[in-house]
Each structure stands twice: as C-alpha cells, then as structure tokens.
Amino acid sequence: ATGVWQGLSAVKEVVVEPREAGKAFEQAMLHYKKVVDEGRGALLLAVCRGKASEGIDFADAHARGVVIVGIPYPALKDTRVS
C-alpha cells in the first residue's frame, strides 16, 4: 500500500478528510480547493456519508473525476443483520 500512496503523492497533492469535524475539516477543504485553484490538481479522499458528502459544492475543477469505493455492508439496523 505504501507504494501506491507514494505513487499518488508523486503525481497529485493528496488531501484526506480528517476524522474530526470543525476547524480541521474546514482547513483540509480550504487546502484542497487552494491546490486545485493553483492548477496543480489534488486528490481528495473522503468517506461516503461523511462530512464531505453533503452540502459542499465541488464545481468545475474541484471534481474532475469521482471514484467511489465501498464495502457493501448492510446498515446495522437492516433485517439481514439481526
């Protein structure tokens, strides 16, 4: 996995959505948008249904491509779980 991370980092700035909300999240998003606006491009790694999934506009160059990866676990309260 380290080789993949190093490869991605060599091509684009990698910004990871922080676990904590608030100032850390705001700073990460500002950094991501700044790097993209400078024309260098960036890769934002975020969690589906996380803080970056709703209410944020990723317009134009801020979302040139989207890749969604997930493990298809059912919801905890799904009848298939109980």
VMD Tcl script that builds the backbone (N, CA, C; Angstrom):
set m [mol new atoms 246]
animate dup $m
set s [atomselect $m all]
$s set {name element resname resid chain x y z} {
  {N N ALA 1 A 0.829 -1.201 0.000}
  {CA C ALA 1 A 0.000 0.000 0.000}
  {C C ALA 1 A 0.863 1.249 0.000}
  {N N THR 2 A 2.024 1.188 0.604}
  {CA C THR 2 A 2.892 2.360 0.659}
  {C C THR 2 A 3.313 2.785 -0.741}
  {N N GLY 3 A 3.581 1.829 -1.621}
  {CA C GLY 3 A 3.969 2.152 -2.986}
  {C C GLY 3 A 2.882 2.898 -3.730}
  {N N VAL 4 A 1.636 2.497 -3.532}
  {CA C VAL 4 A 0.507 3.178 -4.164}
  {C C VAL 4 A 0.401 4.599 -3.629}
  {N N TRP 5 A 0.511 4.750 -2.315}
  {CA C TRP 5 A 0.418 6.081 -1.696}
  {C C TRP 5 A 1.525 6.986 -2.225}
  {N N GLN 6 A 2.739 6.474 -2.300}
  {CA C GLN 6 A 3.860 7.265 -2.808}
  {C C GLN 6 A 3.652 7.630 -4.272}
  {N N GLY 7 A 3.107 6.700 -5.041}
  {CA C GLY 7 A 2.827 6.977 -6.446}
  {C C GLY 7 A 1.798 8.074 -6.621}
  {N N LEU 8 A 0.720 8.006 -5.841}
  {CA C LEU 8 A -0.306 9.051 -5.900}
  {C C LEU 8 A 0.260 10.396 -5.469}
  {N N SER 9 A 1.023 10.392 -4.391}
  {CA C SER 9 A 1.597 11.632 -3.860}
  {C C SER 9 A 2.594 12.261 -4.825}
  {N N ALA 10 A 3.235 11.449 -5.645}
  {CA C ALA 10 A 4.195 11.976 -6.609}
  {C C ALA 10 A 3.504 12.722 -7.746}
  {N N VAL 11 A 2.246 12.362 -8.017}
  {CA C VAL 11 A 1.521 12.954 -9.134}
  {C C VAL 11 A 0.624 14.107 -8.687}
  {N N LYS 12 A -0.054 13.944 -7.574}
  {CA C LYS 12 A -1.013 14.942 -7.083}
  {C C LYS 12 A -0.878 15.116 -5.584}
  {N N GLU 13 A -1.293 16.265 -5.110}
  {CA C GLU 13 A -1.399 16.502 -3.666}
  {C C GLU 13 A -2.546 15.639 -3.147}
  {N N VAL 14 A -2.311 14.880 -2.100}
  {CA C VAL 14 A -3.343 14.019 -1.528}
  {C C VAL 14 A -3.848 14.658 -0.237}
  {N N VAL 15 A -5.158 14.922 -0.196}
  {CA C VAL 15 A -5.796 15.507 0.984}
  {C C VAL 15 A -6.769 14.471 1.530}
  {N N VAL 16 A -6.656 14.162 2.801}
  {CA C VAL 16 A -7.508 13.159 3.433}
  {C C VAL 16 A -8.498 13.860 4.355}
  {N N GLU 17 A -9.773 13.507 4.216}
  {CA C GLU 17 A -10.803 14.062 5.099}
  {C C GLU 17 A -10.474 13.672 6.538}
  {N N PRO 18 A -10.307 14.649 7.432}
  {CA C PRO 18 A -9.989 14.305 8.824}
  {C C PRO 18 A -11.175 13.669 9.534}
  {N N ARG 19 A -10.893 12.869 10.535}
  {CA C ARG 19 A -11.966 12.214 11.299}
  {C C ARG 19 A -12.796 13.220 12.083}
  {N N GLU 20 A -12.134 14.242 12.606}
  {CA C GLU 20 A -12.848 15.223 13.418}
  {C C GLU 20 A -13.457 16.309 12.528}
  {N N ALA 21 A -14.606 16.800 12.943}
  {CA C ALA 21 A -15.284 17.870 12.217}
  {C C ALA 21 A -14.722 19.205 12.685}
  {N N GLY 22 A -15.306 20.263 12.207}
  {CA C GLY 22 A -14.925 21.591 12.671}
  {C C GLY 22 A -13.738 22.154 11.930}
  {N N LYS 23 A -12.845 22.770 12.677}
  {CA C LYS 23 A -11.728 23.514 12.091}
  {C C LYS 23 A -10.807 22.628 11.242}
  {N N ALA 24 A -10.521 21.426 11.691}
  {CA C ALA 24 A -9.639 20.532 10.925}
  {C C ALA 24 A -10.241 20.215 9.560}
  {N N PHE 25 A -11.546 19.967 9.528}
  {CA C PHE 25 A -12.223 19.676 8.266}
  {C C PHE 25 A -12.207 20.905 7.360}
  {N N GLU 26 A -12.518 22.060 7.921}
  {CA C GLU 26 A -12.522 23.302 7.137}
  {C C GLU 26 A -11.141 23.579 6.549}
  {N N GLN 27 A -10.090 23.378 7.339}
  {CA C GLN 27 A -8.726 23.605 6.857}
  {C C GLN 27 A -8.364 22.634 5.736}
  {N N ALA 28 A -8.768 21.386 5.867}
  {CA C ALA 28 A -8.484 20.397 4.825}
  {C C ALA 28 A -9.180 20.780 3.523}
  {N N MET 29 A -10.433 21.206 3.610}
  {CA C MET 29 A -11.177 21.594 2.411}
  {C C MET 29 A -10.584 22.849 1.773}
  {N N LEU 30 A -10.202 23.821 2.592}
  {CA C LEU 30 A -9.574 25.037 2.058}
  {C C LEU 30 A -8.252 24.703 1.365}
  {N N HIS 31 A -7.476 23.815 1.955}
  {CA C HIS 31 A -6.204 23.404 1.355}
  {C C HIS 31 A -6.452 22.703 0.018}
  {N N TYR 32 A -7.414 21.790 -0.018}
  {CA C TYR 32 A -7.750 21.078 -1.251}
  {C C TYR 32 A -8.132 22.066 -2.349}
  {N N LYS 33 A -9.045 22.982 -2.040}
  {CA C LYS 33 A -9.509 23.942 -3.051}
  {C C LYS 33 A -8.385 24.871 -3.498}
  {N N LYS 34 A -7.502 25.258 -2.579}
  {CA C LYS 34 A -6.370 26.129 -2.916}
  {C C LYS 34 A -5.439 25.441 -3.907}
  {N N VAL 35 A -5.100 24.190 -3.638}
  {CA C VAL 35 A -4.201 23.446 -4.528}
  {C C VAL 35 A -4.830 23.289 -5.908}
  {N N VAL 36 A -6.120 22.981 -5.959}
  {CA C VAL 36 A -6.810 22.827 -7.243}
  {C C VAL 36 A -6.838 24.159 -7.987}
  {N N ASP 37 A -7.161 25.239 -7.279}
  {CA C ASP 37 A -7.232 26.559 -7.912}
  {C C ASP 37 A -5.875 27.018 -8.446}
  {N N GLU 38 A -4.789 26.549 -7.845}
  {CA C GLU 38 A -3.443 26.885 -8.324}
  {C C GLU 38 A -3.076 26.102 -9.580}
  {N N GLY 39 A -3.925 25.147 -9.971}
  {CA C GLY 39 A -3.696 24.394 -11.193}
  {C C GLY 39 A -2.868 23.135 -11.029}
  {N N ARG 40 A -2.501 22.809 -9.809}
  {CA C ARG 40 A -1.687 21.606 -9.583}
  {C C ARG 40 A -2.538 20.349 -9.525}
  {N N GLY 41 A -3.812 20.490 -9.211}
  {CA C GLY 41 A -4.682 19.335 -9.055}
  {C C GLY 41 A -4.454 18.650 -7.727}
  {N N ALA 42 A -5.447 17.944 -7.262}
  {CA C ALA 42 A -5.355 17.264 -5.971}
  {C C ALA 42 A -6.285 16.067 -5.966}
  {N N LEU 43 A -6.027 15.194 -5.027}
  {CA C LEU 43 A -6.859 14.014 -4.809}
  {C C LEU 43 A -7.435 14.130 -3.411}
  {N N LEU 44 A -8.753 14.150 -3.313}
  {CA C LEU 44 A -9.429 14.234 -2.018}
  {C C LEU 44 A -9.967 12.857 -1.669}
  {N N LEU 45 A -9.514 12.314 -0.552}
  {CA C LEU 45 A -10.012 11.032 -0.061}
  {C C LEU 45 A -11.001 11.318 1.060}
  {N N ALA 46 A -12.246 10.911 0.855}
  {CA C ALA 46 A -13.293 11.186 1.836}
  {C C ALA 46 A -14.179 9.959 1.989}
  {N N VAL 47 A -14.941 9.937 3.057}
  {CA C VAL 47 A -15.804 8.813 3.385}
  {C C VAL 47 A -17.208 9.066 2.841}
  {N N CYS 48 A -17.797 8.052 2.187}
  {CA C CYS 48 A -19.198 8.165 1.782}
  {C C CYS 48 A -20.044 8.357 3.032}
  {N N ARG 49 A -20.983 9.237 2.962}
  {CA C ARG 49 A -21.843 9.614 4.086}
  {C C ARG 49 A -21.066 10.359 5.170}
  {N N GLY 50 A -19.867 10.804 4.860}
  {CA C GLY 50 A -19.057 11.574 5.807}
  {C C GLY 50 A -19.331 13.060 5.666}
  {N N LYS 51 A -18.443 13.848 6.229}
  {CA C LYS 51 A -18.619 15.294 6.239}
  {C C LYS 51 A -18.589 15.895 4.838}
  {N N ALA 52 A -17.804 15.344 3.938}
  {CA C ALA 52 A -17.663 15.900 2.595}
  {C C ALA 52 A -18.751 15.426 1.637}
  {N N SER 53 A -19.658 14.591 2.097}
  {CA C SER 53 A -20.637 14.002 1.179}
  {C C SER 53 A -21.887 14.843 0.971}
  {N N GLU 54 A -22.155 15.798 1.824}
  {CA C GLU 54 A -23.368 16.604 1.671}
  {C C GLU 54 A -23.090 18.066 1.948}
  {N N GLY 55 A -23.726 18.933 1.161}
  {CA C GLY 55 A -23.690 20.361 1.429}
  {C C GLY 55 A -22.460 21.093 0.939}
  {N N ILE 56 A -21.572 20.429 0.224}
  {CA C ILE 56 A -20.382 21.091 -0.296}
  {C C ILE 56 A -20.435 21.022 -1.815}
  {N N ASP 57 A -20.210 22.164 -2.461}
  {CA C ASP 57 A -20.261 22.238 -3.915}
  {C C ASP 57 A -18.869 21.989 -4.490}
  {N N PHE 58 A -18.711 20.878 -5.163}
  {CA C PHE 58 A -17.460 20.572 -5.847}
  {C C PHE 58 A -17.672 20.867 -7.329}
  {N N ALA 59 A -17.605 22.141 -7.688}
  {CA C ALA 59 A -17.883 22.562 -9.059}
  {C C ALA 59 A -16.598 22.636 -9.883}
  {N N ASP 60 A -16.771 22.523 -11.187}
  {CA C ASP 60 A -15.706 22.702 -12.163}
  {C C ASP 60 A -14.487 21.831 -11.851}
  {N N ALA 61 A -13.322 22.437 -11.677}
  {CA C ALA 61 A -12.078 21.683 -11.486}
  {C C ALA 61 A -12.000 20.994 -10.130}
  {N N HIS 62 A -12.886 21.342 -9.210}
  {CA C HIS 62 A -12.836 20.735 -7.877}
  {C C HIS 62 A -13.362 19.301 -7.867}
  {N N ALA 63 A -13.977 18.873 -8.957}
  {CA C ALA 63 A -14.449 17.483 -9.052}
  {C C ALA 63 A -14.353 17.019 -10.502}
  {N N ARG 64 A -13.132 16.929 -11.001}
  {CA C ARG 64 A -12.937 16.491 -12.386}
  {C C ARG 64 A -13.220 15.006 -12.551}
  {N N GLY 65 A -13.127 14.274 -11.498}
  {CA C GLY 65 A -13.418 12.849 -11.533}
  {C C GLY 65 A -13.789 12.374 -10.144}
  {N N VAL 66 A -14.635 11.362 -10.081}
  {CA C VAL 66 A -15.065 10.828 -8.792}
  {C C VAL 66 A -14.971 9.308 -8.859}
  {N N VAL 67 A -14.328 8.741 -7.867}
  {CA C VAL 67 A -14.245 7.289 -7.743}
  {C C VAL 67 A -14.814 6.942 -6.377}
  {N N ILE 68 A -15.801 6.070 -6.349}
  {CA C ILE 68 A -16.410 5.665 -5.083}
  {C C ILE 68 A -16.068 4.203 -4.843}
  {N N VAL 69 A -15.462 3.956 -3.706}
  {CA C VAL 69 A -15.095 2.599 -3.322}
  {C C VAL 69 A -15.770 2.320 -1.997}
  {N N GLY 70 A -16.417 1.194 -1.885}
  {CA C GLY 70 A -17.081 0.891 -0.625}
  {C C GLY 70 A -17.220 -0.597 -0.408}
  {N N ILE 71 A -17.378 -0.935 0.824}
  {CA C ILE 71 A -17.639 -2.317 1.194}
  {C C ILE 71 A -19.148 -2.433 1.364}
  {N N PRO 72 A -19.792 -3.319 0.659}
  {CA C PRO 72 A -21.255 -3.363 0.660}
  {C C PRO 72 A -21.868 -4.007 1.901}
  {N N TYR 73 A -21.526 -3.484 3.063}
  {CA C TYR 73 A -22.145 -3.971 4.288}
  {C C TYR 73 A -23.552 -3.404 4.404}
  {N N PRO 74 A -24.515 -4.190 4.845}
  {CA C PRO 74 A -25.849 -3.628 5.081}
  {C C PRO 74 A -25.824 -2.730 6.318}
  {N N ALA 75 A -26.820 -1.867 6.413}
  {CA C ALA 75 A -26.940 -0.993 7.582}
  {C C ALA 75 A -27.108 -1.843 8.840}
  {N N LEU 76 A -26.652 -1.315 9.961}
  {CA C LEU 76 A -26.683 -2.051 11.222}
  {C C LEU 76 A -28.096 -2.496 11.596}
  {N N LYS 77 A -29.098 -1.668 11.279}
  {CA C LYS 77 A -30.484 -1.996 11.636}
  {C C LYS 77 A -31.214 -2.761 10.534}
  {N N ASP 78 A -30.499 -3.149 9.496}
  {CA C ASP 78 A -31.093 -3.927 8.417}
  {C C ASP 78 A -31.526 -5.286 8.963}
  {N N THR 79 A -32.651 -5.794 8.502}
  {CA C THR 79 A -33.166 -7.080 8.994}
  {C C THR 79 A -32.215 -8.235 8.674}
  {N N ARG 80 A -31.392 -8.088 7.649}
  {CA C ARG 80 A -30.437 -9.141 7.304}
  {C C ARG 80 A -29.326 -9.255 8.341}
  {N N VAL 81 A -29.101 -8.201 9.127}
  {CA C VAL 81 A -28.045 -8.210 10.137}
  {C C VAL 81 A -28.523 -8.891 11.407}
  {N N SER 82 A -29.758 -8.649 11.810}
  {CA C SER 82 A -30.261 -9.199 13.083}
  {C C SER 82 A -30.746 -10.594 12.984}
}
mol reanalyze $m
mol bondsrecalc $m
mol representation Tube
mol addrep $m
